[in-house]
C-alpha cells in the first residue's frame, strides 16, 4: 500500500460480507498512516479553495504555509481514498467510484453494510440464537469447531455484545460430543471456571483429541493386522489341505504298486496274498473244488452221481 514504511498492513478484500471485521482492520491501517481522523471527520473543500484563492497580500505572507497545508491535506485524503478503493472487490467499487473524498466513500460503505441501530439489533439477536444452539458434530474436528465458535463470538462483539470469559468456557464444555465427557468432567472438577482462561481449556481439549486420534489409529491398525493374519491362515490351510490331498492320492498309488510287487502265488490255494495261507493243511472238496471241507460235507448243488463220477 502507498505510504507504508517497512512491513505493510493489508486488509482482506471486502466483498459485501463481514463488514465489521473488515472495517476494524481498515481502521488500524488508517491509524498507522495517520489518516483515521481525516476519514471520519473529512475536510471542508470550500475553505481550502478560498485559502488557495486569497489576495496578493495574503499570498505574500501565506504562500509557503497555506498552499503547502492544502496540498498535504489533499494528498493524505487521496491516500486514504486509495486505501479504501484498493480494499474493495470489483462488485463493491462502483458504489464508491464517484466519491472524491475518503470520508464520502467510507460513509457510503458504513451506511449500506453497517446498518442502523435497529438492523444491528436484529443481527445481534440472530447471532445470540446461533451461539446458544451451536454444537460440535461427531464427525467435526475440534479445531474447526473452535474456529467456528470464536468467529461467532467475534461477530457478536462487533455488534456490541461482549461475552464474559466464564460464559465462553461453559459453552465450550457443554457443546462437545459425548466422547469428550471425561476431559470436560476433569476440567469442571479441578479448575474454577470463573478463573480459568479460555485458551487453557482449548489446549486441554486439543491434547485430549490427539489421544483419541492415537487410540483410533491403533484400533484401525489392529483390525487390519487381524484381517491380514486371518487371510494368511486361510490361504495356508487351503494350501496344506491341497498338499495333503495330493500326498494321499500319490501315496495310495504308491502303496498299490508296492504291495503288488510283494505278493506271491500261494501253493495251497493258488491265489496271491501275504503271509501264511489259512487253508494250509486242510482238505479239498472234490464236489466244489474248494478248500476247507470234503465232498460228503459239501453244500454245493452238484448231484451225488456227479460226485461219484468225479471221484
Secondary structure, DSSP 8 states (H G I E B T S, - for coil): -TT--SS------B-SS-HHHHHHHHHHHHHHTT-HHHHHH---HHHHHHHHT--HHHHHHHHHHHHHHHHHHHHHHHHHHHHHHHTB-HHHHTTTTT--SHHHHHHHHIIIII--HHHHHHHHHHHHHHHHH----TTS-HHHHHHHHHHHHHHHHHTT----HHHHHHHHHHSS-GGGHHHHHHHHHHS-TTTS-HHHHHHHHHHHHHHHHHHHHHHHHHHHHHHHHHHHHHHHHHHHHHHHHHHHHHHHHHHHHHHHHH-EE-TTT--EESSS-TTTT--B-TTT--BSS-GGG---S--HHHHHHH-
